[in-house]
Amino acid sequence: MEIFISYFKIPKNMKARKIIQALTLVISIMAFVFFIKAKKEAILLLWMLSFSFASVLFGKLFCGYFCPFQAFDKGWGYVLNKLNIKKINTPSIFKKAYVYYPISLILLALVVIKISSLIIPVKIKIPFLIVAFPILAIFASDLWHNYLCPFGLVMRLPALRRFLMPEIDSSKCTECNICLKICPTEAIEINNKKLNILDSKCILCYQCEKICKFDSVKIKTKGG
């Protein structure tokens, strides 16, 4: 699997990786707009679902580098930060499994039905996943990324490898907890008085790496 990373030359150096990430995310949202306008949403969803299942091999590279929702979230989040505007916190009801599982499963079923329209005469004309954008615009990022995203539901499957994952070096960490507070998907937790990053929730946004003043966040390729 390391060959995959070296082949596409995705570096661990933060500046170079940020440039690559910005380019791929811009391309992903442009592709999203193109396919929606061309009324080829089924092809778009097939591409997104395929990348989601590929997470079993590569971890959440799709979230960090190819997801149009992540692209919008990062761009919109940057604007809100400049304007010093905060999003609405995720309502606690949506953190209940009996609420978010049915919603994400319904969205996933709609994705599958829409993709099946490529080979059977089934039509869903409404581009239903556009709902992600107002949710991400108004509410905290974790509402969509952790609880409602149908592709995130697929990516809960265990991964054989997780590439370019941030990891906290406890020998350098001062436990200031700034990274814990800034993480948009609540992927950082305190365990035995040490900060750890949960692979299953991390969407490779690298905000923890950017905010850390002590260089305690390192990027590693690790097992699932």
Stockholm file with secondary structure:
# STOCKHOLM 1.0

chainA/1-224         MEIFISYFKIPKNMKARKIIQALTLVISIMAFVFFIKAKKEAILLLWMLSFSFASVLFGKLFCGYFCPFQAFDKGWGYVLNKLNIKKINTPSIFKKAYVYYPISLILLALVVIKISSLIIPVKIKIPFLIVAFPILAIFASDLWHNYLCPFGLVMRLPALRRFLMPEIDSSKCTECNICLKICPTEAIEINNKKLNILDSKCILCYQCEKICKFDSVKIKTKGG
#=GR chainA/1-224 SS CHHHHHHHTCCSSHHHHHHHHHHHHHHHHHHHHHHHHTTCHHHHHHHHHHHHHTHHHHCTHIIIIICHHHHHHHHHHHHHHHTTCCCBCCCGGGGSHHHHHHHHHHHHHHHHHHHHTTTSSCCCCSCGGGGHHHHHHHBCHHIIIIIICHHHHHTTSCCSEEEEEEEECTTTCCCCCHHHHHCTTCCEEEETTEEEECTTTCCSCCHHHHHCSSCCEEEEEEEC
#=GC SS_cons         CHHHHHHHTCCSSHHHHHHHHHHHHHHHHHHHHHHHHTTCHHHHHHHHHHHHHTHHHHCTHIIIIICHHHHHHHHHHHHHHHTTCCCBCCCGGGGSHHHHHHHHHHHHHHHHHHHHTTTSSCCCCSCGGGGHHHHHHHBCHHIIIIIICHHHHHTTSCCSEEEEEEEECTTTCCCCCHHHHHCTTCCEEEETTEEEECTTTCCSCCHHHHHCSSCCEEEEEEEC
//
